Amino acid sequence: MSNGKGGVWNAHSRKVYRRLLGYSARYWPIALVALVGMLLDGGGLTLFNQLLKNMIDKLFAQKDAYWIFWMPIWIIGIFYVRALGTFASDYGVAYIGRHVVQAMQRDVFAAYLRLPAPYFGNEPSGQQVSRVTYTSEQVASASTDAAKIAITDGFTVIAMLSLMLYNSAYLTLSLLIMVPAIALVATVVGRRYRQISRRIQGSMGSVTGTVEESVGAHREVRIYGGQEREANRFEQVTRDTRRLNLKIAATNAASSSTVQIVASTALAALVFLGTRPQVINQISPGTFFTVLTAMGAMLASLKRLTTVQSNIQRGISAAEDIFEVIDLPPEIDKGTRELTRTRGDIRFESVELVYPRNDMKALRGVDLHCAPGTVTALVGRSGSGKSSLVGLLPRFHAPTGGRIVLDGQDYESYTLASLRKQIAWVGQSVVLFDDTVANNIAYGELAGSSEVDIVAAAEAANAMEFISRMPQGLQTQIGQSGNMLSGGQRQRIAIARAILKNAPILVLDEATSALDTESERLIQQALQRLMKDRTTVVIAHRLSTIEHADQIAVMDQGRIVERGTHAELIALGGHYAALHRMQFHDQTVDQSSGQAGESVSQPAGI
């Protein structure tokens, strides 16, 4: 595909490929050794072909004693040199290729770490994973393996052409049939590869995404009998990938077949030219067979050169995809102030937020003051804007209207790193890593914490009671996403992480939702101690957990519709009072059901 800019190798393609080769150029000493190896390989083959003339004319026709003695030695020497060249080129290319893959993966992963949060909602995670795994391999293939074929076979073609001209310029005329036809094949094939390669990158992302979803949701798949649906979905995406790869294979096969037809025509022309009455007596058998074998070696190289475009074009398409991500602007950080430790005085002033993906207005003129050392609870129905509001604090999103003031300064004036150091976060969806308990508590910037501090944080979060029973205690591996722990255990480790950070601002997004009643009671005690002298923002579903908050803000459709203490809002008789009555009624019904169950079961135990 020419991108609408004319030709397979337009200016954009050349620019991408030059940038791609820049990854290989970092290892130029190894590349130089590999290049010498390629030249030795191609040069040895050329020299062997030249020896064929003497082998036929001197060795067999004239029985020359000199050549009878030296020919076996020459052959062994040539192929020893070729073997050395092949090893140097193969290992050198593999060495560079592996380093290119690592460099590409590192650069893409680094881009993911610095990209703003909205990016990750705009693209399937499978596509992002595939870019690091499959796509980077395609890029490396284009920058190393394809380059090796291009250099080795390109040199071989030139050397064999020179050999043919040296031995018989007349017989070399047969190439006039072959060269234009092969050039046409290369152009058509290259354009075809480019069209398909872009689509293959996307199809591999679909395969990865489908597997990720099905494996991650294996419980739901089994409970709801979704095996057949998932199997059909996977069958569809793999069928699409297979079809695209077979198109590549068909293009390869068609180009190889075409080159073979053209080559046979050229060989026939060579035989025709060499057997003309005025020529046949002037050309020795050795000369004829030298030209013939040189053309055969050249044709094999030309055949590989036409098919190498599949790797190059696929690599260019893959590189375009990777470079697009690498070149994306990172999180915007215009802050110049370094915030050492905030007082925690937070003001939301007429804050609005519109998500760009769907133009949804999540916040509509929110005004809220969170005084230092106080607890502010956000309540409201799902979708009312609670998570959107607290998500602005670490600047995962920027307000599209109004501003947020921290300690009297616009919070965008602070550097991102120093701002985020002031915030500890415990979310409803706990994120743990495939590491030890200790490393999950002392994560990131907390990694230098002492074991004493880690144990103290775990005890404060009521986590040591289960950690102490684990095989290696704090050094126990907890599996991917902490899958070896229960939901409540995972949440307590996340709370321990927040306790260890000891930040002046604490965000709790339904942080006790996965805990049983006893654990919740102990955690609430720990959180009460943690909240002291800290500015805390709590998103709570169970209103009983936030009755002692300094202020409660009730949100609805992106606005704060009520604000006050628990007693004030109950007396107001508005949204909060209605939510409280609803939950109190549900708890009363549950308690009544439990008591009835006890009264029925009691006689049975007597």
C-alpha angles and dihedrals in degrees: 000000000000098000088237091287099104128269134015094273102046123162092269093053092049090049092051092047093048090052089047093051087051087074089057093043090068087074097049096143090058089042090053092053090047090049091053088050091052091050091048090051094049094038092051091053090050092049091049091052090052089051089059089072092057092040091059101034102035104024104041104017100040100021089223109192092211093058093040088060101038102036097079090046092050091050093050091046094049094050093045088055091046090050090052091048092048092051093047093048096043096046093040092052091046090049092051092042094054091048091049090052091050092047093049092047091047093050094047092046090048088052090052090052093054101037117107119260096251091064092068092057093053098061133042113259089231089063090051093050092045090053090060095044115027102019096050090053090055090052093051091050090056095046098045118012094040091045090053092053091045093051099039097043093036089056090045092054091050093045093048092047089052090048091051092049091047093053100037127351088185095060090045088069087083088075090069087078094050108041101062092045094050091046089054091049091050092052095048093043093048092053091048093050092051092053093053101037096068090053092050091058090056094044092054089052089053091052092050092046093050092051092047093052095046095047093044092050097041093129094052091045091057098039094051096037094245097149094105093047093049091045090052092047092050090046090054097051093043089048089055091048091048091050092052093047091048088053088056090047091048090050090049092048093047093050092048092049092048092049090050092052091048090046093051089051090051092048090049089051089050092053090045093052093044095051098051110127093241092050108035095074094047098053120071120225089245093055092048095049092044090056090043095052091042089055090048091052090046092051092052089052093046090051091054091045091057093049094043087074088076089066094040096048092043089048092050091051090048092046091051089054093048096043090050089060095041090051095050112116114257126233110308110252113173092156119125102174120092110219110209100180122342125220086224097239102154126182126182107200116193089320118188129181129191119183106225096212095067102007088241114163103225098171127033114193102318116191116187136149119204106191120212114278095009132121118235118189123201117204134170144107122308110282094025092121103260097127091040090056097050090041087067093062096075088036096247081147129018120231112256089206137018122010144257118235122203119188090344095307131100101261091225088069089069121082113256094239095051092044094052091049086067094059131076114191133196112181134195089244104057116217117206131165135228094263141089125305090248094051091049091054095042094043128163112334089011092063093105093061118126122245089245091059092045092051091047091052091047091049091049089053091048089243101121092074090071098027091059090057093053118104097251098017111216090003094059116123111236101195132235111334087355091288091161090066133071120248092257092048092051090051093050091053089051089051090049088054090054091047091051092051090059092199122175092233120055125191118193113186101191086313096173097045095107097048129102119237097266094046090045091055092051092044091050088055090050092047091050088057091044093049093057111115090358131107104241129190113193128191104200134181097180105063092201089073095059104039091113095050115129089234136003121207116200113208129199128171093347096312136099104241099173136019133180144085123309092260093046093050093046089052090048090062095211135116095322094048090051092050090047093050090049093052093041089052092050091049091048091052091048092049092047091051090049093050092048089051090052093050091052096046097043098078090051090061095050 
